Amino acid sequence: MCLGIPGHVLAPVDTGKQVVLVEVRGQSQQVSASMLLDDPSGPPQAGDWVVVHLGFAMSRMDEAEAQSVLQGLDDLNDMYAGQLDAHASASQVQQPG
């Protein structure tokens, strides 16, 4: 399964190489926008939202969709964190006292 994460475009970095700076979950990273060369809207600009996968901006998305996906990822994280905590607690071996 592949997972794309919403990224907020901060600025173009290298227009010749189609590289943009995006913020993904509080971390800035440079990604290639070359997959969007044929996009009728042109290259991603500051303020745009894109789906980032393996260092590539794969497609555009609107802010509402991006926020919905990010909330869903937070919900999954919370669900699995609780399961992992419960498993760790149940797995602890009691030391003889």
N, C-alpha and C positions, 0 to 999 in steps of 0.2 A: 504494500500500500504506500502511496506517495502522499505527502502532506504539504500543501502550500500554505504559507503564513502571510496574513495581510501585513504590508509594509507601507509606511507613510513616506512619500518622496520628500526629501529635505532640499535637495539641490542637484542640478546636473554637475558631474565631475569632469567628464571628458566627452564632449559631444561627438567628436570624431570616432571614438570607440564605443559610443552609446553606453556610457557608464553613468549611473546615478547613485547618489547617496540616499539611503533609506533608513528609517528608524523602525526596527522590529522589536517590540516588547522592551523598549527602553535602551536598546543597543543600536548604535549606528553601524552600518556596513555598506560597502560599495557592491552594487550588483549590476550585471549586464542587462541593458534594456534592448538588446539586439533582437529578441524574440518579438518585439513590438514595432519593428521597422515598418511593417505594412499597415499598422494601425492608422485609420483615417484621421484620428485626433493628433497624430504626430507623436514625437517622443514624450515620455512622461515629464511633467514639470513639477516644481515645488508645490506641495499641497495635494497632489494626486495620490490615490491609493492603488497599489498593485499587489498581485499575488506573487510571493517570492518562494522559489523552490530551487535548491542547489545553486544558489548564486545568480539566478536568472529571474527577472521580472517576467512572469509568464502571461499575465493578462491584467487588465485594469478592473477595478471594482469601485463602487461608490462607497462613501463613508459609512452609510447605514449598514450596508452589507459587511464591511470590514469590522465594524463594532460588534455586529451580531456574531460573526465568526470568532472574534477574540473572546467574547463572553462565553461562547460554547467551549472554547479551549480552556478557559478558566474553570468552567463547571466540570469538565473532564478531569482536570488537574486536581480539583478539590475532591472529587469522588475517588480517584485512585489513591490520593495521598491518605485519605481516611482508611481505605482498605489496606494499604501498606503499613500504616501505623498499627492497625488492629492485628495484622499478621505478625509484626515484629513483637508486639506485646505478648501474644499467645505463644510465640516461639522461644521466649526467654526461659532459660533453664534456672530453676530455683537452686540457689546455693545452700548446702546444709548449714544450719545455724547452730 
